[in-house]
C-alpha cells in the first residue's frame, strides 16, 4: 500500500492529505503544542490513518472588495483511511464515504 498522508513537520506531527470530497489539501497537527490551532491525535498509520476527532474545514471565497462570497464546509471523520463526510458538509459527498487516495 502507499501512504495517503505526508508528514509536513515532524515537530508538530503536521500531516497533510488530499481530501477526496472537496479536492483541497487538508492538514492537521497531531501533537499537542503550546500554540492555538487544531490538533488531532491519530493512530500513526500513514496508509490507513484514523483520527480521534472529526476534521472540519471552512473554505472561503471572496468578492473583489474582500467580502465573503461563499463558504464551503468540508467536515469528515477519518477511519482506516476512509473519509466519511458529515451531513453539514456543503459539497455533494455529504453523508457518503470515500477512500483517501495515495499521496503522489
N, CA, C and O atoms as CSV, one atom per row, in Angstrom:
chain,resi,resn,atom,element,x,y,z
A,1,UNK,N,N,0.834,-1.189,0.000
A,1,UNK,CA,C,0.000,0.000,0.000
A,1,UNK,C,C,0.876,1.250,0.000
A,1,UNK,O,O,2.043,1.206,0.390
A,2,UNK,N,N,0.299,2.353,-0.439
A,2,UNK,CA,C,1.010,3.624,-0.479
A,2,UNK,C,C,0.479,4.550,0.603
A,2,UNK,O,O,-0.677,4.444,1.013
A,3,UNK,N,N,1.331,5.457,1.061
A,3,UNK,CA,C,0.924,6.425,2.087
A,3,UNK,C,C,-0.138,7.367,1.542
A,3,UNK,O,O,-0.031,7.855,0.417
A,4,UNK,N,N,-1.169,7.619,2.354
A,4,UNK,CA,C,-2.179,8.611,1.996
A,4,UNK,C,C,-1.893,9.944,2.687
A,4,UNK,O,O,-2.454,10.973,2.311
A,5,UNK,N,N,-1.022,9.924,3.697
A,5,UNK,CA,C,-0.630,11.130,4.408
A,5,UNK,C,C,0.811,11.472,4.042
A,5,UNK,O,O,1.603,10.603,3.678
A,6,UNK,N,N,1.122,12.742,4.149
A,6,UNK,CA,C,2.501,13.200,4.016
A,6,UNK,C,C,2.826,13.997,5.267
A,6,UNK,O,O,2.048,14.865,5.662
A,7,UNK,N,N,3.956,13.720,5.893
A,7,UNK,CA,C,4.371,14.475,7.073
A,7,UNK,C,C,4.982,15.795,6.591
A,7,UNK,O,O,5.936,15.808,5.813
A,8,UNK,N,N,4.412,16.899,7.071
A,8,UNK,CA,C,4.908,18.221,6.706
A,8,UNK,C,C,5.863,18.776,7.739
A,8,UNK,O,O,6.773,19.529,7.393
A,9,UNK,N,N,5.677,18.417,9.018
A,9,UNK,CA,C,6.501,18.948,10.102
A,9,UNK,C,C,6.582,17.897,11.198
A,9,UNK,O,O,5.589,17.617,11.869
A,10,UNK,N,N,7.755,17.318,11.381
A,10,UNK,CA,C,7.926,16.254,12.369
A,10,UNK,C,C,7.742,16.752,13.798
A,10,UNK,O,O,7.278,15.997,14.653
A,11,UNK,N,N,8.101,18.022,14.080
A,11,UNK,CA,C,7.973,18.549,15.438
A,11,UNK,C,C,6.522,18.655,15.894
A,11,UNK,O,O,6.204,18.336,17.040
A,12,UNK,N,N,5.654,19.098,15.013
A,12,UNK,CA,C,4.241,19.253,15.374
A,12,UNK,C,C,3.419,18.038,14.966
A,12,UNK,O,O,2.240,17.932,15.304
A,13,UNK,N,N,4.054,17.117,14.230
A,13,UNK,CA,C,3.305,15.982,13.722
A,13,UNK,C,C,2.319,16.397,12.643
A,13,UNK,O,O,1.335,15.699,12.400
A,14,UNK,N,N,2.574,17.530,11.991
A,14,UNK,CA,C,1.650,18.038,10.967
A,14,UNK,C,C,1.658,17.097,9.771
A,14,UNK,O,O,2.690,16.862,9.142
A,15,UNK,N,N,0.476,16.568,9.478
A,15,UNK,CA,C,0.308,15.683,8.335
A,15,UNK,C,C,-0.693,16.307,7.365
A,15,UNK,O,O,-1.561,17.080,7.771
A,16,UNK,N,N,-0.567,15.969,6.089
A,16,UNK,CA,C,-1.450,16.515,5.064
A,16,UNK,C,C,-1.963,15.391,4.182
A,16,UNK,O,O,-1.333,14.341,4.057
A,17,UNK,N,N,-3.118,15.630,3.571
A,17,UNK,CA,C,-3.713,14.697,2.627
A,17,UNK,C,C,-4.613,15.472,1.683
A,17,UNK,O,O,-5.061,16.574,2.001
A,18,UNK,N,N,-4.870,14.899,0.538
A,18,UNK,CA,C,-5.795,15.500,-0.424
A,18,UNK,C,C,-7.177,14.931,-0.125
A,18,UNK,O,O,-7.377,13.716,-0.156
A,19,UNK,N,N,-8.135,15.819,0.167
A,19,UNK,CA,C,-9.483,15.400,0.516
A,19,UNK,C,C,-10.183,14.815,-0.710
A,19,UNK,O,O,-10.229,15.462,-1.757
A,20,UNK,N,N,-10.729,13.603,-0.596
A,20,UNK,CA,C,-11.414,13.011,-1.742
A,20,UNK,C,C,-12.783,13.636,-2.007
A,20,UNK,O,O,-13.392,13.363,-3.042
A,21,UNK,N,N,-13.272,14.463,-1.095
A,21,UNK,CA,C,-14.577,15.097,-1.271
A,21,UNK,C,C,-14.468,16.445,-1.961
A,21,UNK,O,O,-15.021,16.636,-3.043
A,22,UNK,N,N,-13.752,17.390,-1.337
A,22,UNK,CA,C,-13.656,18.744,-1.900
A,22,UNK,C,C,-12.441,18.906,-2.807
A,22,UNK,O,O,-12.357,19.880,-3.555
A,23,UNK,N,N,-11.498,17.964,-2.751
A,23,UNK,CA,C,-10.318,18.024,-3.603
A,23,UNK,C,C,-9.223,18.941,-3.102
A,23,UNK,O,O,-8.189,19.083,-3.755
A,24,UNK,N,N,-9.430,19.569,-1.946
A,24,UNK,CA,C,-8.446,20.502,-1.392
A,24,UNK,C,C,-7.461,19.762,-0.493
A,24,UNK,O,O,-7.737,18.669,0.001
A,25,UNK,N,N,-6.301,20.394,-0.296
A,25,UNK,CA,C,-5.313,19.869,0.629
A,25,UNK,C,C,-5.760,20.201,2.048
A,25,UNK,O,O,-6.061,21.357,2.343
A,26,UNK,N,N,-5.809,19.213,2.923
A,26,UNK,CA,C,-6.127,19.413,4.331
A,26,UNK,C,C,-4.910,19.001,5.148
A,26,UNK,O,O,-4.151,18.125,4.736
A,27,UNK,N,N,-4.722,19.631,6.308
A,27,UNK,CA,C,-3.587,19.308,7.172
A,27,UNK,C,C,-4.002,19.478,8.629
A,27,UNK,O,O,-4.883,20.279,8.943
A,28,UNK,N,N,-3.372,18.730,9.500
A,28,UNK,CA,C,-3.627,18.804,10.935
A,28,UNK,C,C,-2.348,18.527,11.698
A,28,UNK,O,O,-1.524,17.710,11.288
A,29,UNK,N,N,-2.195,19.237,12.841
A,29,UNK,CA,C,-1.159,18.884,13.798
A,29,UNK,C,C,-1.677,17.688,14.598
A,29,UNK,O,O,-2.862,17.611,14.924
A,30,UNK,N,N,-0.786,16.770,14.903
A,30,UNK,CA,C,-1.196,15.581,15.654
A,30,UNK,C,C,-0.546,15.500,17.028
A,30,UNK,O,O,-0.744,14.533,17.763
A,31,UNK,N,N,0.241,16.538,17.372
A,31,UNK,CA,C,0.938,16.588,18.652
A,31,UNK,C,C,0.482,17.841,19.389
A,31,UNK,O,O,0.424,18.916,18.793
A,32,UNK,N,N,0.160,17.723,20.668
A,32,UNK,CA,C,-0.249,18.883,21.466
A,32,UNK,C,C,0.949,19.804,21.625
A,32,UNK,O,O,2.037,19.372,22.004
A,33,UNK,N,N,0.732,21.087,21.328
A,33,UNK,CA,C,1.786,22.087,21.443
A,33,UNK,C,C,1.245,23.291,22.202
A,33,UNK,O,O,0.055,23.354,22.510
A,34,UNK,N,N,2.112,24.236,22.499
A,34,UNK,CA,C,1.711,25.455,23.204
A,34,UNK,C,C,1.354,26.576,22.234
A,34,UNK,O,O,1.816,27.705,22.396
A,35,UNK,N,N,0.544,26.277,21.239
A,35,UNK,CA,C,0.083,27.324,20.334
A,35,UNK,C,C,-1.365,27.015,19.954
A,35,UNK,O,O,-1.783,25.857,19.961
A,36,UNK,N,N,-2.114,28.043,19.628
A,36,UNK,CA,C,-3.503,27.807,19.246
A,36,UNK,C,C,-3.574,27.124,17.884
A,36,UNK,O,O,-2.643,27.207,17.083
A,37,UNK,N,N,-4.659,26.471,17.647
A,37,UNK,CA,C,-4.863,25.808,16.360
A,37,UNK,C,C,-5.330,24.393,16.564
A,37,UNK,O,O,-5.184,23.817,17.642
A,38,UNK,N,N,-5.890,23.845,15.522
A,38,UNK,CA,C,-6.434,22.491,15.644
A,38,UNK,C,C,-5.337,21.442,15.740
A,38,UNK,O,O,-4.336,21.506,15.026
A,39,UNK,N,N,-5.530,20.504,16.603
A,39,UNK,CA,C,-4.669,19.329,16.664
A,39,UNK,C,C,-5.580,18.135,16.838
A,39,UNK,O,O,-6.692,18.255,17.352
A,40,UNK,N,N,-5.110,17.006,16.414
A,40,UNK,CA,C,-5.975,15.847,16.377
A,40,UNK,C,C,-5.143,14.578,16.484
A,40,UNK,O,O,-4.480,14.200,15.517
A,41,UNK,N,N,-5.159,13.903,17.643
A,41,UNK,CA,C,-4.404,12.654,17.761
A,41,UNK,C,C,-4.857,11.640,16.702
A,41,UNK,O,O,-6.031,11.585,16.336
A,42,UNK,N,N,-3.909,10.850,16.226
A,42,UNK,CA,C,-4.227,9.837,15.223
A,42,UNK,C,C,-3.491,8.555,15.538
A,42,UNK,O,O,-2.686,8.513,16.468
A,43,UNK,N,N,-3.753,7.522,14.785
A,43,UNK,CA,C,-3.190,6.205,15.064
A,43,UNK,C,C,-1.769,6.022,14.538
A,43,UNK,O,O,-1.174,4.971,14.770
A,44,UNK,N,N,-1.201,7.013,13.833
A,44,UNK,CA,C,0.166,6.928,13.337
A,44,UNK,C,C,0.325,6.112,12.069
A,44,UNK,O,O,1.447,5.952,11.589
A,45,UNK,N,N,-0.744,5.597,11.516
A,45,UNK,CA,C,-0.695,4.766,10.318
A,45,UNK,C,C,-0.757,5.662,9.076
A,45,UNK,O,O,-1.755,6.345,8.852
A,46,UNK,N,N,0.300,5.657,8.280
A,46,UNK,CA,C,0.364,6.501,7.088
A,46,UNK,C,C,-0.467,5.945,5.933
A,46,UNK,O,O,-0.783,6.679,4.997
A,47,UNK,N,N,-0.825,4.662,5.985
A,47,UNK,CA,C,-1.587,4.040,4.907
A,47,UNK,C,C,-3.084,3.979,5.188
A,47,UNK,O,O,-3.895,4.140,4.276
A,48,UNK,N,N,-3.451,3.748,6.443
A,48,UNK,CA,C,-4.854,3.667,6.835
A,48,UNK,C,C,-5.067,4.483,8.112
A,48,UNK,O,O,-5.351,3.930,9.175
A,49,UNK,N,N,-4.924,5.813,7.991
A,49,UNK,CA,C,-4.991,6.674,9.177
A,49,UNK,C,C,-6.390,6.748,9.782
A,49,UNK,O,O,-7.400,6.639,9.086
A,50,UNK,N,N,-6.415,6.935,11.096
A,50,UNK,CA,C,-7.649,7.183,11.837
A,50,UNK,C,C,-7.394,8.348,12.779
A,50,UNK,O,O,-6.450,8.314,13.569
A,51,UNK,N,N,-8.236,9.386,12.700
A,51,UNK,CA,C,-8.175,10.494,13.634
A,51,UNK,C,C,-9.162,10.261,14.761
A,51,UNK,O,O,-10.212,9.652,14.557
A,52,UNK,N,N,-8.827,10.746,15.955
A,52,UNK,CA,C,-9.734,10.617,17.099
A,52,UNK,C,C,-10.909,11.575,17.011
A,52,UNK,O,O,-11.977,11.292,17.553
A,53,UNK,N,N,-10.728,12.713,16.332
A,53,UNK,CA,C,-11.785,13.723,16.223
A,53,UNK,C,C,-12.119,13.947,14.753
A,53,UNK,O,O,-11.351,13.576,13.865
A,54,UNK,N,N,-13.286,14.563,14.506
A,54,UNK,CA,C,-13.594,14.893,13.118
A,54,UNK,C,C,-12.699,16.037,12.642
A,54,UNK,O,O,-12.127,16.772,13.446
A,55,UNK,N,N,-12.590,16.171,11.333
A,55,UNK,CA,C,-11.769,17.187,10.687
A,55,UNK,C,C,-12.720,18.111,9.941
A,55,UNK,O,O,-13.397,17.686,9.005
A,56,UNK,N,N,-12.773,19.382,10.355
A,56,UNK,CA,C,-13.722,20.335,9.765
A,56,UNK,C,C,-12.968,21.520,9.174
A,56,UNK,O,O,-12.169,22.171,9.847
A,57,UNK,N,N,-13.243,21.781,7.905
A,57,UNK,CA,C,-12.650,22.925,7.213
A,57,UNK,C,C,-13.750,23.830,6.691
A,57,UNK,O,O,-14.786,23.372,6.209
A,58,UNK,N,N,-13.497,25.127,6.799
A,58,UNK,CA,C,-14.362,26.151,6.195
A,58,UNK,C,C,-13.504,26.875,5.170
A,58,UNK,O,O,-12.522,27.531,5.520
A,59,UNK,N,N,-13.878,26.754,3.912
A,59,UNK,CA,C,-13.131,27.355,2.825
A,59,UNK,C,C,-13.921,28.552,2.313
A,59,UNK,O,O,-15.083,28.408,1.931
A,60,UNK,N,N,-13.310,29.723,2.301
A,60,UNK,CA,C,-13.994,30.951,1.903
A,60,UNK,C,C,-13.550,31.391,0.513
A,60,UNK,O,O,-12.373,31.299,0.165
A,61,UNK,N,N,-14.505,31.869,-0.270
A,61,UNK,CA,C,-14.154,32.594,-1.491
A,61,UNK,C,C,-14.601,34.037,-1.279
A,61,UNK,O,O,-15.576,34.295,-0.572
A,62,UNK,N,N,-13.888,34.968,-1.892
A,62,UNK,CA,C,-14.119,36.385,-1.621
A,62,UNK,C,C,-14.471,37.166,-2.873
A,62,UNK,O,O,-14.050,36.823,-3.978
A,63,UNK,N,N,-15.250,38.221,-2.681
A,63,UNK,CA,C,-15.536,39.192,-3.728
A,63,UNK,C,C,-14.321,40.093,-3.907
A,63,UNK,O,O,-13.396,40.061,-3.096
A,64,UNK,N,N,-14.323,40.891,-4.962
A,64,UNK,CA,C,-13.196,41.799,-5.219
A,64,UNK,C,C,-12.961,42.781,-4.078
A,64,UNK,O,O,-11.827,43.203,-3.849
A,65,UNK,N,N,-14.030,43.154,-3.355
A,65,UNK,CA,C,-13.885,44.104,-2.246
A,65,UNK,C,C,-13.425,43.431,-0.950
A,65,UNK,O,O,-13.293,44.093,0.079
A,66,UNK,N,N,-13.181,42.119,-1.000
A,66,UNK,CA,C,-12.712,41.392,0.172
A,66,UNK,C,C,-13.802,40.753,1.004
A,66,UNK,O,O,-13.508,39.974,1.910
A,67,UNK,N,N,-15.060,41.068,0.715
A,67,UNK,CA,C,-16.154,40.452,1.470
A,67,UNK,C,C,-16.306,38.989,1.055
A,67,UNK,O,O,-15.923,38.594,-0.046
A,68,UNK,N,N,-16.869,38.206,1.956
A,68,UNK,CA,C,-17.023,36.771,1.700
A,68,UNK,C,C,-18.161,36.540,0.713
A,68,UNK,O,O,-19.285,36.999,0.918
A,69,UNK,N,N,-17.848,35.819,-0.361
A,69,UNK,CA,C,-18.833,35.496,-1.386
A,69,UNK,C,C,-19.541,34.193,-1.031
A,69,UNK,O,O,-20.767,34.108,-1.096
A,70,UNK,N,N,-18.768,33.185,-0.657
A,70,UNK,CA,C,-19.360,31.899,-0.309
A,70,UNK,C,C,-18.453,31.150,0.657
A,70,UNK,O,O,-17.260,31.434,0.765
A,71,UNK,N,N,-19.036,30.205,1.342
A,71,UNK,CA,C,-18.305,29.371,2.290
A,71,UNK,C,C,-18.611,27.915,1.955
A,71,UNK,O,O,-19.770,27.518,1.831
A,72,UNK,N,N,-17.557,27.138,1.813
A,72,UNK,CA,C,-17.716,25.699,1.627
A,72,UNK,C,C,-17.286,25.037,2.932
A,72,UNK,O,O,-16.218,25.338,3.464
A,73,UNK,N,N,-18.114,24.144,3.440
A,73,UNK,CA,C,-17.783,23.398,4.649
A,73,UNK,C,C,-17.460,21.965,4.244
A,73,UNK,O,O,-18.226,21.323,3.527
A,74,UNK,N,N,-16.324,21.478,4.709
A,74,UNK,CA,C,-15.913,20.095,4.478
A,74,UNK,C,C,-15.655,19.500,5.857
A,74,UNK,O,O,-14.678,19.859,6.514
A,75,UNK,N,N,-16.516,18.601,6.296
A,75,UNK,CA,C,-16.475,18.055,7.655
A,75,UNK,C,C,-16.528,16.533,7.558
A,75,UNK,O,O,-17.474,15.970,7.009
A,76,UNK,N,N,-15.506,15.878,8.094
A,76,UNK,CA,C,-15.461,14.420,7.963
A,76,UNK,C,C,-14.827,13.768,9.180
A,76,UNK,O,O,-14.124,14.405,9.966
A,77,UNK,N,N,-15.096,12.489,9.307
A,77,UNK,CA,C,-14.330,11.630,10.197
A,77,UNK,C,C,-13.425,10.807,9.292
A,77,UNK,O,O,-13.793,10.481,8.163
A,78,UNK,N,N,-12.253,10.478,9.787
A,78,UNK,CA,C,-11.331,9.651,9.004
A,78,UNK,C,C,-11.031,8.402,9.817
A,78,UNK,O,O,-10.464,8.469,10.908
A,79,UNK,N,N,-11.419,7.278,9.270
A,79,UNK,CA,C,-11.240,5.983,9.931
A,79,UNK,C,C,-10.676,4.990,8.923
A,79,UNK,O,O,-11.264,4.774,7.864
A,80,UNK,N,N,-9.543,4.390,9.252
A,80,UNK,CA,C,-8.892,3.392,8.394
A,80,UNK,C,C,-8.700,3.885,6.967
A,80,UNK,O,O,-8.867,3.125,6.013
A,81,UNK,N,N,-8.345,5.171,6.820
A,81,UNK,CA,C,-8.059,5.726,5.510
A,81,UNK,C,C,-9.277,6.096,4.681
A,81,UNK,O,O,-9.156,6.373,3.488
A,82,UNK,N,N,-10.451,6.101,5.304
A,82,UNK,CA,C,-11.693,6.447,4.606
A,82,UNK,C,C,-12.286,7.694,5.255
A,82,UNK,O,O,-12.450,7.747,6.474
A,83,UNK,N,N,-12.607,8.696,4.437
A,83,UNK,CA,C,-13.265,9.910,4.920
A,83,UNK,C,C,-14.772,9.727,4.801
A,83,UNK,O,O,-15.292,9.450,3.720
A,84,UNK,N,N,-15.476,9.885,5.938
A,84,UNK,CA,C,-16.937,9.845,5.942
A,84,UNK,C,C,-17.402,11.265,6.200
A,84,UNK,O,O,-17.136,11.834,7.259
A,85,UNK,N,N,-18.098,11.833,5.225
A,85,UNK,CA,C,-18.481,13.240,5.274
A,85,UNK,C,C,-19.775,13.419,6.052
A,85,UNK,O,O,-20.797,12.804,5.749
A,86,UNK,N,N,-19.702,14.281,7.064
A,86,UNK,CA,C,-20.822,14.555,7.954
A,86,UNK,C,C,-21.833,15.405,7.197
A,86,UNK,O,O,-21.474,16.122,6.262
A,87,UNK,N,N,-23.082,15.326,7.597
A,87,UNK,CA,C,-24.166,15.963,6.850
A,87,UNK,C,C,-24.080,17.483,6.761
A,87,UNK,O,O,-24.739,18.070,5.903
A,88,UNK,N,N,-23.285,18.156,7.625
A,88,UNK,CA,C,-23.158,19.611,7.489
A,88,UNK,C,C,-22.174,20.002,6.384
A,88,UNK,O,O,-21.965,21.187,6.123
A,89,UNK,N,N,-21.577,19.008,5.741
A,89,UNK,CA,C,-20.684,19.257,4.612
A,89,UNK,C,C,-21.478,19.854,3.470
A,89,UNK,O,O,-22.583,19.396,3.178
A,90,UNK,N,N,-20.925,20.884,2.812
A,90,UNK,CA,C,-21.681,21.563,1.763
A,90,UNK,C,C,-21.401,21.037,0.357
A,90,UNK,O,O,-22.055,21.466,-0.593
A,91,UNK,N,N,-20.440,20.114,0.201
A,91,UNK,CA,C,-20.239,19.564,-1.145
A,91,UNK,C,C,-21.096,18.316,-1.345
A,91,UNK,O,O,-21.749,17.840,-0.416
A,92,UNK,N,N,-21.083,17.797,-2.563
A,92,UNK,CA,C,-22.016,16.745,-2.951
A,92,UNK,C,C,-21.792,15.398,-2.273
A,92,UNK,O,O,-22.599,14.486,-2.452
A,93,UNK,N,N,-20.709,15.249,-1.493
A,93,UNK,CA,C,-20.433,13.973,-0.853
A,93,UNK,C,C,-20.908,13.905,0.602
A,93,UNK,O,O,-20.564,12.964,1.317
A,94,UNK,N,N,-21.692,14.888,1.044
A,94,UNK,CA,C,-22.242,14.856,2.412
A,94,UNK,C,C,-22.988,13.545,2.623
A,94,UNK,O,O,-23.792,13.138,1.784
A,95,UNK,N,N,-22.719,12.886,3.748
A,95,UNK,CA,C,-23.374,11.627,4.071
A,95,UNK,C,C,-22.750,10.413,3.404
A,95,UNK,O,O,-23.237,9.297,3.589
A,96,UNK,N,N,-21.683,10.601,2.632
A,96,UNK,CA,C,-21.040,9.499,1.924
A,96,UNK,C,C,-19.628,9.255,2.459
A,96,UNK,O,O,-19.061,10.093,3.160
A,97,UNK,N,N,-19.077,8.097,2.117
A,97,UNK,CA,C,-17.704,7.742,2.493
A,97,UNK,C,C,-16.874,7.531,1.235
A,97,UNK,O,O,-17.325,6.906,0.275
A,98,UNK,N,N,-15.645,8.065,1.256
A,98,UNK,CA,C,-14.720,7.921,0.133
A,98,UNK,C,C,-13.334,7.606,0.672
A,98,UNK,O,O,-12.921,8.203,1.665
A,99,UNK,N,N,-12.594,6.677,0.044
A,99,UNK,CA,C,-11.230,6.411,0.484
A,99,UNK,C,C,-10.323,7.583,0.142
A,99,UNK,O,O,-10.492,8.233,-0.890
A,100,UNK,N,N,-9.363,7.847,1.012
A,100,UNK,CA,C,-8.336,8.856,0.732
A,100,UNK,C,C,-7.325,8.213,-0.209
A,100,UNK,O,O,-6.818,7.124,0.059
A,101,UNK,N,N,-7.043,8.888,-1.295
A,101,UNK,CA,C,-6.137,8.327,-2.301
A,101,UNK,C,C,-4.687,8.494,-1.887
A,101,UNK,O,O,-4.356,9.428,-1.155
A,102,UNK,N,N,-3.810,7.596,-2.347
A,102,UNK,CA,C,-2.389,7.698,-2.001
A,102,UNK,C,C,-1.784,9.026,-2.417
A,102,UNK,O,O,-2.158,9.611,-3.434
A,103,UNK,N,N,-0.841,9.489,-1.607
A,103,UNK,CA,C,-0.115,10.738,-1.881
A,103,UNK,C,C,0.868,10.465,-3.013
A,103,UNK,O,O,1.705,9.567,-2.916
A,104,UNK,N,N,0.764,11.239,-4.078
A,104,UNK,CA,C,1.701,11.057,-5.201
A,104,UNK,C,C,2.352,12.359,-5.564
A,104,UNK,O,O,3.169,12.406,-6.484
